[in-house]
Amino acid sequence: MKILNLTQKSPVYTSNVYLLTGSWNALSDVNTLIDAGRDPQIFQRLQEASTGVGKRKVEQVILTHSHYDHTGMIKQLKEAYNPKILAFSSTLEGVDHVLLDGEKVKAGDGYLTVIHMPGHSTDSILLYDEENKFLFAGDTPLIITSPGSDYGNEFIRTFERLCNMDIQTIYFGHGDPCQENAVEVLRSSYQMICCKN
């Protein structure tokens, strides 16, 4: 699996937009975007990206949630590449497939497991690659450094599950990934949640 952040150093406010491709760009791989962002420069970066001969640059887009900074380029992506749009939300315009908690989706040359984790929004999901041990978090708050906020029961239960998963890298909807001690970071955050609840 190859991961490329198409909005790194973007001049406009946008979410990160990750392009997932297979390691060898095989015809069976599914070129996937995690979120669509709102920076039109992603089209130039897509043209420059190695995505395989005879394949569409983008075959599907998986949305971590429905906020505008993650979905702003959906219409333009549809017009340019006609990808399938996947999201947990059933009301977001342009969605072709409504995801379910626990569903597995092929992306690049691997599979992502959908984890519904409402908190940042009711339709927030995480995407976990068990083989490569990475997690796409969207805007779900996973780094919590002080107690004092209220979290719902489903959020807390899901956070506890994450602490028991083999996660080596967390890719956030904004900012740089957490590539060191990811599980320890999650467990420390969970302790902050438990201090309040």
Backbone as a ProteinNet text record, in pm:
[ID]
protein_1_A
[PRIMARY]
MKILNLTQKSPVYTSNVYLLTGSWNALSDVNTLIDAGRDPQIFQRLQEASTGVGKRKVEQVILTHSHYDHTGMIKQLKEAYNPKILAFSSTLEGVDHVLLDGEKVKAGDGYLTVIHMPGHSTDSILLYDEENKFLFAGDTPLIITSPGSDYGNEFIRTFERLCNMDIQTIYFGHGDPCQENAVEVLRSSYQMICCKN
[TERTIARY]
85	0	88.3	56.7	124.7	23.8	69.1	-17	48.8	-24.6	24.9	-75	-29.1	-115.3	-116.7	-229.2	-239.8	-252.6	-280.3	-299.7	-191.3	-82.4	27.9	76	91.6	132.8	32.7	-94.2	-197.7	-209.9	-230	-244.1	-383.7	-479.6	-616.2	-652.7	-755.9	-801.5	-871.9	-821.3	-875.2	-836.7	-908.1	-863.4	-747.7	-677.8	-585	-664.6	-608.9	-668.1	-561.7	-587.2	-489.2	-525.3	-427.5	-442.5	-380.4	-460.9	-413.4	-407.1	-289.2	-271.6	-201.4	-207.3	-136.3	13.4	88.6	234.5	286.8	213.2	258.6	162.1	63.2	-34.6	-98	-137.3	-201.3	-341.5	-390.5	-525.3	-631.2	-604.9	-702.6	-703.4	-603.2	-599.9	-710	-753.8	-859.3	-800.5	-774.6	-721.5	-826.9	-789.7	-886.9	-840.6	-932.6	-907	-976	-903.1	-965.3	-992.4	-1119.8	-1169.8	-1139.6	-1216.4	-1205.5	-1145.6	-1147.8	-1091.3	-1163.4	-1098.4	-1156.8	-1050.7	-940.2	-832.2	-828.9	-857.5	-856.8	-719.5	-614.1	-480.5	-462.9	-557.3	-544.7	-548	-613	-621.2	-485	-407.4	-271.8	-186.2	-201.3	-121.3	-164.4	-292.6	-338.3	-278.7	-271.3	-213.8	-68.1	1.7	143.9	166.3	63.7	78.6	80.8	157.6	162.8	47.7	-50.6	-170.4	-198.8	-108.3	-125.5	-173.3	-125.3	-161.8	-298.7	-383.8	-516.4	-614.9	-584.7	-673.6	-713.8	-832.7	-872.3	-787.7	-754.5	-674.6	-744.5	-876.6	-955.9	-1074.7	-1081.5	-1192.4	-1298	-1255.1	-1351.9	-1298.3	-1393.7	-1362.6	-1436.4	-1362.6	-1423.9	-1418.3	-1534	-1542.5	-1544.2	-1456.1	-1454	-1570.5	-1625.5	-1748	-1789.1	-1900.4	-1963.6	-1930.6	-1836.3	-1804.4	-1741.2	-1766.1	-1734	-1586	-1497.3	-1354.2	-1306.4	-1391.4	-1359.3	-1435.5	-1536.2	-1624.4	-1632.4	-1563.7	-1582.9	-1559.2	-1469.8	-1435.5	-1509	-1610.7	-1682.3	-1739.3	-1807.7	-1870	-1765.5	-1655	-1550.7	-1483.4	-1463.5	-1406	-1498.6	-1628.7	-1727.7	-1720.2	-1711.9	-1706.7	-1578.6	-1468.4	-1338.7	-1315.1	-1353.8	-1315	-1431.4	-1548.4	-1666.1	-1637.8	-1577.2	-1551.6	-1678.6	-1677.8	-1783.7	-1757	-1860.2	-1847.5	-1907.1	-1826	-1867.8	-1863.4	-1967.2	-1973.1	-2068.8	-2057.1	-2149.6	-2283.1	-2279	-2399.4	-2488.5	-2618	-2714.1	-2778.4	-2746.2	-2809.6	-2715.3	-2587	-2490.3	-2507.7	-2518.8	-2540.8	-2421.3	-2451.1	-2346.7	-2296.9	-2346.2	-2299.8	-2362.8	-2277.9	-2323.9	-2344.4	-2270.9	-2279.5	-2269	-2366.8	-2366.2	-2294	-2188.8	-2106.1	-2170.2	-2131.9	-2178.4	-2059	-2081.7	-1977.6	-1933.1	-1801.7	-1747.9	-1730	-1783.3	-1770.2	-1624.4	-1583.7	-1449.7	-1457.5	-1368.4	-1368	-1228.8	-1221.4	-1091.3	-1044.4	-917.5	-856.7	-710.5	-663.9	-530.3	-524.1	-423.5	-415.1	-447	-516.3	-552.1	-698.4	-731.3	-869.9	-873.7	-973.1	-995.5	-1123.8	-1118.1	-1236.7	-1296.6	-1425.9	-1497.9	-1528.7	-1493.7	-1524.3	-1604.7	-1731.9	-1815.9	-1782.8	-1749.4	-1711.3	-1769.2	-1899	-1959.6	-1898	-1882.4	-1822.6	-1795.5	-1704.1	-1681.1	-1805.6	-1867.9	-1995.5	-2066	-2195.2	-2269.7	-2229	-2172	-2136	-1985.5	-1911.4	-1765.8	-1728	-1633.8	-1579.7	-1427.2	-1369.6	-1227.7	-1212.7	-1095.7	-1067.9	-938.1	-945.1	-830.8	-781.3	-651.6	-585.8	-512.2	-568.2	-511.2	-374.8	-358.9	-232.1	-117.1	-140.4	-34.8	-34.6	-137.7	-146.3	-155.8	-232	-254.8	-403.3	-429.7	-566.1	-584.2	-689	-728.8	-835.4	-808.9	-893.2	-990.5	-976.3	-1059.4	-1037.7	-1145.8	-1135	-1173.2	-1186.6	-1217.9	-1105.2	-1136.8	-1031.6	-969.5	-845.8	-776.7	-658.8	-614.7	-509.4	-574.4	-593.1	-660.5	-560.8	-524	-414.4	-458.8	-588.9	-635.4	-779.4	-815.8	-953.1	-1045.6	-1175.1	-1268.4	-1376.3	-1369	-1473.5	-1565.5	-1689.6	-1785.8	-1786.1	-1784.1	-1785.9	-1899.3	-1962.3	-2071.7	-2022.8	-2114.9	-2079.5	-2024.1	-2081.9	-2033.8	-1891.7	-1863.4	-1728.7	-1628.9	-1665.1	-1575.8	-1552.8	-1659.2	-1644.9	-1555.2	-1573.2	-1491.9	-1347.1	-1326.8	-1189.8	-1119.3	-1191.6	-1133	-1092.9	-1176.5	-1142.9	-1013.7	-1000	-880	-754.1	-763.7	-647.2	-599.6	-684.5	-649.1	-619.4	-611.8	-579.6	-432	-379.1	-238.6	-231.5	-209.4	-203.9	-64.4	2.9	137.6	141.5	46.4	43	-100.8	-120.1	-252.1	-241.9	-324.5	-332.9	-454	-428.7	-534.7	-592.3	-712.4	-775.9	-706	-628.9	-551	-417	-311.3	-180.5	-107	7.3	95.1	48.2	87.3	49.6	127.7	72.6	141.4	205	337.9	407.8	491.1	488.8	563	472.4	477.4	404.7	255.3	196.1	54.4	-36.1	-11.8	-97.7	-82.3	40	62.6	-8.6	-7.3	-78.6	-227.6	-283.4	-425.4	-458.3	-375.2	-401.8	-392.5	-298.5	-287.9	-413	-462.5	-584.4	-704.7	-709.2	-819.6	-821.9	-705.6	-697.8	-754.5	-729.6	-785.1	-937.6	-991.5	-1136.5	-1193.1	-1127.1	-1176	-1168.7	-1078	-1069.8	-1199.3	-1266.7	-1391.6	-1511.3	-1507.4	-1621.8	-1603.3
-119.3	0	124	217.5	347.8	454.4	549.3	657.5	789.3	877	1009.1	1114.1	1212.2	1322.1	1428.3	1444.2	1536.8	1681.9	1707.8	1846.4	1891.4	1818.7	1861.1	1999.3	2091.1	2230.2	2304.8	2269.1	2336.8	2482.8	2575	2716.8	2754.6	2663.9	2692.5	2600.8	2639.4	2553.9	2431.7	2315.7	2191	2077.1	1969	1847.4	1787.7	1694.7	1611.7	1525.1	1503.9	1413.2	1309.4	1185.9	1079.1	995.7	976	886.1	751.9	645.4	510.4	434	380.7	297.9	169.5	70.3	-53.7	-36.4	-120.7	-112	-129.3	-206.5	-232.6	-178.1	-102.4	-45.1	-151	-262.2	-369.3	-328.6	-392.2	-360.8	-391	-486.5	-523.7	-427.2	-339.6	-241.8	-138	-77.1	24.6	158.6	247.2	380.2	455.9	493.9	544	674.8	768.4	887.4	872	906.5	921.3	1070	1106.5	1244.2	1316.2	1422.3	1496.8	1634.5	1685.8	1817.8	1927.9	2046.2	2159.4	2238.4	2173.3	2237.8	2184.9	2269.9	2222.8	2179	2210.6	2167.9	2016.6	1946.1	1800.3	1742.2	1809.8	1756.5	1756.3	1860.1	1864.1	1754.7	1737.7	1635.9	1495.2	1478.1	1348.6	1317.9	1418.1	1396.5	1354.4	1403.7	1371.7	1239.2	1186.9	1065.9	940.7	841.9	712.9	626	604.4	530.7	408.8	376	256.3	286.8	208.1	223.8	162.7	234.6	183.5	188.6	267.6	278.6	424.6	444.7	580.1	626.2	753.7	808.1	788.9	804.6	787.2	698.5	582.9	490.5	498.3	542.8	562.4	666.2	729.6	825.8	780.6	765	729.5	852.7	897.3	1017.9	979.5	1041.5	1011.4	1076.6	1183.3	1245.5	1354.6	1420.3	1505.5	1654	1695.5	1838	1891.4	2019.7	2078.3	2070.9	2079.9	2078.1	1938.7	1838.2	1701.8	1660.5	1738	1697.7	1799.5	1911.8	2023.8	1994.1	1899.5	1872.3	1751.7	1702.8	1583.8	1603.9	1713.5	1736.2	1738.2	1808.7	1817.6	1682.8	1604.8	1471.6	1380.9	1391.9	1313.8	1347.4	1476.9	1519.8	1473.6	1475.3	1442.5	1291.9	1214.4	1072.9	975.8	1026.7	944.6	832.5	867.4	763.9	729.9	614.4	577.3	651.7	712.5	786.9	703.6	679.1	598.3	684	673.6	749.6	681.6	712.9	659.6	733.9	858.1	941	898.2	887.2	854.1	978.9	1095.8	1219.3	1308.4	1277.6	1359.5	1341.8	1452.8	1448.7	1385.9	1299.2	1239	1104.6	1057.4	930.1	814	721.7	605.3	483.1	477.7	361.1	406.3	367.7	401.1	289.4	327.1	231	186.5	69.2	14.1	-9.3	2.8	-28.5	-173.2	-195.6	-329.5	-372.1	-294.5	-328	-317.7	-407	-403	-351.6	-257.6	-194.9	-209.4	-258.6	-267.1	-127.5	-98.6	30.6	4.9	57.7	23.3	-126.8	-192.1	-337.9	-405.1	-330.6	-385.6	-363	-381.1	-364.4	-276.4	-189.4	-101.6	-145	-153.1	-184	-54.3	-37.9	81.9	70.9	175.9	182.5	310	295.4	412.7	464.1	593.1	651.7	792.3	803.9	936.6	1013.7	1140.7	1228.4	1362.8	1363.4	1485.9	1518.2	1416.9	1428	1293.8	1291.2	1165.9	1062.4	1108.5	1015.9	992	1025.2	1007.7	860	827.1	691	695.8	585.1	558.9	445.1	435.6	330.6	262.4	131.5	58	-45.9	-42.2	-142.6	-238.2	-355.1	-450.2	-501	-523	-577.6	-478.6	-352.2	-251	-177.2	-202	-147.7	5.2	61.3	204.9	236.2	356.8	402.2	540.9	558.3	691.9	741.6	857.3	902.6	1013.8	1074.6	1191.1	1295.3	1355.1	1456.6	1403.5	1273	1215	1247.7	1304.6	1342.4	1219.4	1189.8	1074.1	1112.9	1236.8	1285.1	1380.4	1332.1	1406.6	1420.3	1543.3	1565.2	1614.8	1641.7	1684.5	1638.8	1608.2	1566.9	1687.5	1661.4	1772	1779	1695.8	1697	1577.6	1592.8	1483.9	1408.2	1277.8	1192.8	1093	1061.2	965.2	823.5	736.8	598.1	523.2	546.5	475.8	519.6	649.1	700.8	633.9	625.6	567.7	419.3	346.3	203	180	262.4	247.5	283.9	387	426.5	310.8	243.8	129.7	20.2	-3.6	-102.5	-64.2	63.6	109.3	81.4	98.8	77.9	-66.4	-158.4	-299.9	-349.4	-256.9	-291.8	-264.6	-333.5	-315.6	-200.8	-79.7	40.2	100.5	115.1	171.8	314.8	350.3	485.3	534.9	659.8	723.2	839.7	835.7	945.1	1030.5	1156.4	1247.1	1325.2	1379.3	1463.8	1596.7	1637.8	1761.7	1736.1	1790.9	1778	1651.8	1632	1520.4	1392.2	1277.4	1151.2	1126.4	1042.6	993.2	860.5	858.3	739.9	670.8	723.1	661.7	645.3	526.9	499.6	528.3	493.6	526.8	464.4	338.4	272.2	338.2	376.8	443.9	579.2	649.3	777	755.3	652.1	621.8	585.8	505.4	463.9	581.4	671.9	790.8	878.1	891.7	968.7	903.3	771.8	699.2	724.5	731.7	762.7	901.4	996.5	1132	1128.4	1047.4	1033.8	972.9	870.5	799.5	887.2	984.7	1076.5	1153.5	1182.9	1259.8	1167.7	1053.1	963.8	851.8
0	0	0	-86.8	-88.2	-46.1	35.1	85.3	53	-13.4	-50.1	-3.8	74.5	117.8	8.2	-59.5	-173	-130.1	-3.1	42.2	139.7	143	229.5	185.6	280.2	255.5	166.8	177.5	99.4	141.9	45.4	80	128.6	122.4	165.4	282	357.4	466.7	408.9	441	388.8	481.8	469.9	537.7	459.4	522.8	447.3	351	232.4	134.6	102	141.6	122.5	-0.1	-87.6	-201.7	-165.3	-172.7	-145.4	-276.3	-307.5	-427	-385.5	-472.2	-445.1	-462.1	-398.5	-404.9	-546.8	-628.5	-765.9	-870.7	-830.3	-923.5	-1014	-955.7	-1031.9	-1074.5	-1178.4	-1226.6	-1121.4	-1034.4	-930.9	-812	-801.2	-692.7	-712.3	-602.8	-609.2	-564.4	-659.7	-627.8	-546.8	-425.6	-328.3	-266.8	-251.3	-171.9	-37.3	69.4	199.8	216.1	209.3	210.5	79.2	55.1	-70.4	-51.8	71	96.3	21.6	18.7	-54.8	-131.1	-162.8	-236.2	-379.2	-479.5	-618.2	-668.2	-594.4	-636.8	-632.1	-568.2	-565.4	-706.7	-800.1	-936.3	-1004.3	-983.1	-1037	-973.5	-843	-774.2	-814.6	-842.4	-891.9	-1029	-1114.6	-1247.6	-1239.3	-1137.6	-1121.2	-1048.8	-983.4	-902.7	-989.6	-947.4	-1015.4	-965.9	-1052.3	-1011.4	-1099.7	-1190.7	-1272.5	-1413.2	-1506.6	-1647.9	-1672	-1746.4	-1780.1	-1666.1	-1563.4	-1448.5	-1428	-1372.2	-1334	-1216.4	-1215.8	-1105.8	-971.5	-972.4	-850.1	-882.8	-815.3	-838.3	-728.4	-609.4	-501.2	-404	-333.8	-228.3	-103.6	6.6	134.1	223.4	269.2	352.1	499.4	577.5	720.5	793.9	738.6	789.2	691.3	718.1	617	627	709.6	720.8	593	564.1	433.6	397.7	498.2	466.5	424.7	442.1	400.1	274.5	236.8	126.3	12.8	26.1	-66.4	-213.2	-245.3	-384.8	-442.9	-373.6	-421.7	-561.8	-585	-716.1	-826.5	-804.7	-905.3	-928.8	-821.8	-837.9	-917.2	-891.4	-966.7	-1115.4	-1144.5	-1284.7	-1353.5	-1280.3	-1340.8	-1353.5	-1252.1	-1248.2	-1228.5	-1196.8	-1169	-1068.6	-954	-853.5	-776.5	-713	-620.7	-489.9	-430.5	-305.1	-193	-89.9	24.3	150.2	233	357.3	453	580.3	679.9	674.2	628.5	621.2	505.4	532.6	426.6	367.9	422.6	375.7	295.9	293.8	222	72	1.2	-143.3	-214.3	-311.2	-392.8	-344.1	-229	-175.2	-252.9	-299.1	-375.5	-286.5	-176	-88.8	56.2	137.7	280.4	355.2	425.3	496.4	628	673.1	800.1	891	1019.4	1117.1	1098.3	1089.6	1071.8	927.4	834.4	692.3	648.2	558.1	500.6	357.6	324	192.3	132.4	9.3	-56.6	-91.5	-62.5	-93.9	-127.3	-240.1	-285	-305.3	-245.1	-254.3	-120.5	-33.5	96.5	128.9	255.3	300.8	424.6	429.8	543.6	614.3	746.1	825.6	876.7	857.3	900.3	1049.5	1124.1	1267.5	1291.5	1322.4	1350.2	1489.2	1497.2	1626.2	1637	1666.7	1678.8	1794.5	1773.3	1874.6	1810.5	1713.8	1636.9	1554.7	1499.3	1429.1	1441.3	1410.9	1426.3	1321.8	1208.9	1101.5	1092.4	1197.2	1194.2	1194.7	1106.8	1103.8	1105.5	1151	1139.8	1039.2	978.6	881.8	921.9	945.8	1000.9	902.1	874.7	792.1	885.9	905.8	1001.3	955	825.1	774.6	793.3	759	768.5	902	984.1	1120	1123.1	1027.2	1034.4	1040.8	1091.8	1118.1	1060.5	978.9	934	1030.3	1093.8	1204.3	1167.4	1048.5	1019.9	1127.7	1178.8	1283.6	1421.9	1434.8	1565.1	1662.6	1778.2	1873.6	1939.5	1900.2	1956	2044.5	2034.9	2123.8	2223.6	2343.8	2450	2564.6	2596.1	2690.9	2827.6	2842.5	2973.8	2994.9	3119	3147.7	3146	3144.4	3158.7	3053.6	2950.5	2847.4	2865.5	2821.7	2828	2695.9	2703.9	2585.3	2599.8	2488	2491.4	2515.3	2558	2589	2469.3	2350	2231.4	2196.6	2210.8	2186.8	2282	2409.5	2510.1	2484.2	2450.9	2422.9	2301.1	2198.6	2078.5	2106.5	2187.6	2223.2	2295.8	2382.9	2454	2355.9	2254.6	2150.8	2079.8	2046.7	1975.3	2056.5	2186.7	2274.6	2273.7	2231.8	2228	2086.8	1990.8	1853.2	1826.2	1726.8	1688.5	1587.7	1638.7	1555.3	1565.9	1452.4	1452.9	1401.6	1313	1256.6	1253.7	1294.7	1286.7	1190.1	1085.3	988.7	1024.4	1058	1101.2	983.9	1005.8	905	887.1	986.6	980	1048.4	993.6	1057	1016.7	1080.5	1048.9	1116.6	1061.2	1124.7	1252.8	1336.5	1456.6	1417.2	1409.1	1360.3	1467.3	1588.5	1697.6	1819	1876.9	2001.7	1991.6	1878.9	1857	1962.3	1996.2	2095.3	2231.3	2265.8	2393.7	2398.5	2285.4	2276	2298.4	2235.7	2252.3	2397.3	2457.4	2595.7	2692.5	2667.4	2751	2736.9	2613.1	2589.1	2656.7	2651.1	2714.7	2865	2925.5	3069.3	3098.7	3008.6	3026.9	3019.7	2929.4	2918.4	3046.6	3094	3213.8	3338.3	3339.1	3454.3	3471.7	3359.5	3364.2	3382.6	3316.1	3315.4	3415.3
[MASK]
+++++++++++++++++++++++++++++++++++++++++++++++++++++++++++++++++++++++++++++++++++++++++++++++++++++++++++++++++++++++++++++++++++++++++++++++++++++++++++++++++++++++++++++++++++++++++++++++++++++

